[in-house]
């Protein structure tokens, strides 16, 4: 229920942000500038664009390859989605202004995964287990043992490098 209300609030804020001040022209924000805002909002180190991008990528957030590119609404939606927020837009190719980016960063802070679970605190020993499901269970149990929330996609992102059951990496011979 809480997540549904939060998603509704985020979607409303996103929708309002996209309709703000129709007569004014605002400078679009770059992906790197947005990364700094989001990283700061969720409590990750963000001294500059590359540091913020590194922090967010460490959390499993896909920023794309070009930090100098203008941020699109679709890109913002994808980044917030990687944070566990469900955000949709009617204009995925539209650019995001500085004001819109600030509003979206505030929304990101409301659903922060980093403020709850720093990536460095996750149990790396779970990554050595046989498959992704075992890794996710290990990670979730670890968070629960610390009294931390387990309803966010932290462990799924953390364990994404572990192969699903039945798949073999290209460096290993098939069974």
C-alpha positions in Angstrom: 0.0 0.0 0.0 2.8 2.4 0.9 4.6 1.7 -2.3 1.4 2.3 -4.3 0.8 5.6 -2.7 4.5 6.6 -3.2 4.3 5.5 -6.9 1.2 7.6 -7.3 2.8 10.6 -5.7 5.9 10.2 -7.8 3.8 9.9 -11.0 1.8 12.9 -10.1 4.9 15.0 -9.4 6.5 13.8 -12.6 3.3 14.7 -14.5 3.2 18.1 -12.9 6.8 18.7 -13.6 6.3 17.9 -17.3 3.6 20.5 -17.6 5.3 23.3 -15.6 5.5 26.8 -17.1 4.6 26.1 -20.7 5.6 29.5 -21.9 9.1 29.6 -20.5 12.1 28.0 -22.1 14.4 26.3 -19.7 17.9 24.8 -20.2 17.8 21.1 -20.5 19.8 19.2 -18.0 22.5 16.6 -18.9 22.5 13.0 -17.7 25.6 13.8 -15.6 24.0 16.8 -13.9 21.0 14.7 -13.1 23.2 12.0 -11.7 24.7 14.5 -9.3 21.2 15.5 -8.1 20.0 12.0 -7.7 23.2 10.8 -6.0 23.0 13.6 -3.5 19.3 13.0 -3.0 19.8 9.4 -2.1 22.8 10.0 0.1 25.5 8.7 -2.2 28.9 10.5 -2.6 28.5 13.1 -5.4 31.4 15.6 -5.6 31.2 15.8 -9.4 29.5 14.2 -12.3 31.8 11.3 -12.7 31.8 10.5 -9.0 28.0 10.6 -8.9 27.8 8.4 -12.0 30.2 5.9 -10.4 28.2 5.8 -7.2 24.9 5.3 -9.0 26.4 2.7 -11.3 27.7 0.8 -8.3 24.1 0.7 -7.1 23.1 -0.9 -10.5 21.6 2.3 -12.0 22.0 2.5 -15.8 23.0 6.1 -16.8 23.9 5.2 -20.4 27.3 6.0 -21.8 27.2 9.8 -22.4 27.0 12.0 -19.3 27.0 15.0 -21.5 23.8 14.0 -23.4 20.6 15.9 -22.6 18.5 14.0 -20.2 15.2 12.8 -21.8 12.0 12.0 -19.9 12.5 8.4 -20.9 16.0 8.4 -19.5 14.8 10.0 -16.2 12.0 7.4 -16.0 14.5 4.6 -16.5 16.9 6.0 -13.9 14.1 6.3 -11.4 12.9 2.9 -12.3 16.3 1.5 -11.4 15.8 3.1 -8.0 12.6 1.1 -7.7 10.1 3.8 -8.7 7.5 3.1 -11.4 7.4 6.3 -13.5 5.8 6.7 -16.9 5.9 9.5 -19.4 3.9 10.4 -22.5 6.9 12.0 -24.1 10.0 9.8 -23.6 12.0 11.7 -26.1 11.3 15.1 -24.5 14.1 16.8 -22.7 14.1 17.4 -18.9 14.7 20.9 -17.6 16.7 21.8 -14.6 13.5 22.5 -12.6 12.0 19.2 -13.6 15.2 17.4 -12.7 15.2 19.0 -9.2 11.6 17.8 -8.6 12.5 14.3 -9.8 15.6 14.2 -7.5 13.3 15.0 -4.6 11.1 12.1 -5.6 14.2 9.8 -5.8 15.1 10.8 -2.2 11.7 9.6 -1.0 12.4 6.1 -2.3 16.1 6.0 -1.7 17.7 2.6 -1.6 21.1 4.0 -0.7 19.9 5.8 2.4 18.7 2.4 3.7 21.3 0.0 2.4 24.7 1.2 1.2 26.1 -0.9 -1.6 29.3 -1.5 0.4 27.3 -3.1 3.2 25.9 -5.9 1.0 27.3 -9.4 1.5 29.7 -10.1 -1.3 29.9 -13.8 -0.3 26.3 -14.2 -1.7 27.7 -13.5 -5.2 29.7 -16.8 -5.0 26.6 -19.0 -4.7 25.4 -21.2 -7.5 22.7 -19.0 -9.0 20.9 -15.7 -8.9 18.0 -17.0 -6.8 20.4 -18.3 -4.1 22.3 -15.0 -4.2 19.0 -13.0 -3.8 17.9 -15.2 -0.9 21.3 -14.9 0.8 21.3 -11.1 0.4 17.7 -10.7 1.5 18.3 -12.8 4.6 21.4 -10.7 5.4 19.4 -7.5 5.2 16.6 -8.9 7.4 19.2 -10.0 10.0 20.3 -6.4 10.2 16.7 -5.2 10.5 16.8 -3.4 7.2 13.9 -3.3 4.7 13.9 -6.2 2.2 11.1 -4.9 0.0 13.3 -2.8 -2.3 15.1 -4.3 -5.4 18.5 -3.9 -3.8 19.4 -7.6 -3.7 18.0 -8.2 -7.2 20.3 -5.5 -8.6 23.2 -6.6 -6.4 22.9 -10.3 -7.6 22.3 -9.4 -11.3 25.8 -10.5 -12.3 25.1 -14.1 -11.0 23.7 -16.3 -13.8 20.1 -17.6 -13.5 19.7 -21.4 -12.9 20.6 -23.5 -15.9 22.7 -20.9 -17.7 26.4 -21.2 -18.1 28.9 -18.3 -18.7 30.7 -18.3 -22.0 34.0 -18.9 -20.2 32.7 -22.2 -18.7 32.2 -25.3 -20.8 28.6 -26.5 -20.9 27.7 -29.5 -18.6 
